[in-house]
Amino acid sequence: MKLALFGGAGLPALAARSRLLSGADARPPARVEPAVLAVIVALSALLTVAPDPRRPLF
């Protein structure tokens, strides 16, 4: 799950790179990338801290 989340974080970077190569403005996807990374890091932290639902607590 975490690997898929972090893989998705690369999408704005790839969009910015393709815009740079085509000569278009790469700032919009480059500005979105830090926000996407922050959300993914927060979700990853929640997945790390949350207990395994299949394992009993006591």
C-alpha positions as CSV (number, residue, x, y, z in Angstrom):
1,M,0.0,0.0,0.0
2,K,2.7,2.4,1.0
3,L,4.7,1.7,-2.2
4,A,1.7,2.5,-4.3
5,L,1.2,5.8,-2.4
6,F,4.8,6.9,-2.9
7,G,4.7,5.8,-6.5
8,G,1.7,8.1,-7.0
9,A,3.8,10.9,-5.6
10,G,6.0,10.7,-8.6
11,L,3.1,11.6,-11.0
12,P,3.3,15.4,-10.5
13,A,7.1,15.2,-10.9
14,L,6.7,13.3,-14.2
15,A,4.1,15.8,-15.3
16,A,6.5,18.7,-14.6
17,R,9.3,17.0,-16.4
18,S,7.2,16.4,-19.5
19,R,6.1,20.0,-19.5
20,L,9.7,21.2,-19.2
21,L,10.7,19.0,-22.1
22,S,7.8,20.3,-24.2
23,G,8.6,23.9,-23.4
24,A,5.5,24.6,-21.4
25,D,5.2,26.1,-17.9
26,A,6.2,23.4,-15.4
27,R,5.3,25.5,-12.3
28,P,1.7,24.2,-11.7
29,P,2.6,20.5,-11.3
30,A,5.8,21.4,-9.4
31,R,3.7,23.4,-6.9
32,V,1.3,20.5,-6.4
33,E,4.1,18.0,-5.8
34,P,5.0,19.1,-2.2
35,A,1.3,19.0,-1.1
36,V,0.9,15.5,-2.6
37,L,4.1,14.4,-0.8
38,A,2.9,15.8,2.5
39,V,-0.5,14.0,2.2
40,I,1.3,10.7,1.3
41,V,3.7,11.0,4.2
42,A,0.8,11.6,6.6
43,L,-1.1,8.6,5.2
44,S,2.1,6.5,5.5
45,A,2.5,7.5,9.1
46,L,-1.1,6.6,9.8
47,L,-0.6,3.2,8.2
48,T,2.6,2.6,10.2
49,V,1.0,3.6,13.6
50,A,-2.4,1.8,13.1
51,P,-2.5,-1.6,14.6
52,D,-3.0,-4.7,12.5
53,P,-6.8,-5.3,12.3
54,R,-6.3,-9.0,12.1
55,R,-4.3,-9.2,15.4
56,P,-6.3,-9.0,18.7
57,L,-5.4,-6.1,21.0
58,F,-5.2,-8.3,24.1
